[in-house]
């Protein structure tokens, strides 16, 4: 879902020019119960912000056994997807597509 306007997702009150967000949750019968959400924003200053938020818990007795590994994989996915977004923004900036940064100096990436 994309929308313009409104406040920024970082809680800092920054004006958001464009926003794309996506969320999904586990269905009944899945080994885990939980949701993941992804938010990509371009702010009024043309900085780019990306956030991933995940929460889950085991929903089946067998899921308790592998849950520490699941959390590690979720953390790695968040880290790797943030790096991919940062590379994409840097490439777009190089081709004139985006003028803001993906991290540091006027932009940011956060993991929820």
Secondary structure, 3 states (H helix, E strand, C coil): CEECCCECCCCCCCEEEEEEEEEEECCCCCCEEEEEEEEEEEECCCCEEEEEEEEEEECCCCHHHHHHHHHHHHHHHHHHHHHHHHHHHHHHHHCCCCCCCCCCCCCEEEEC
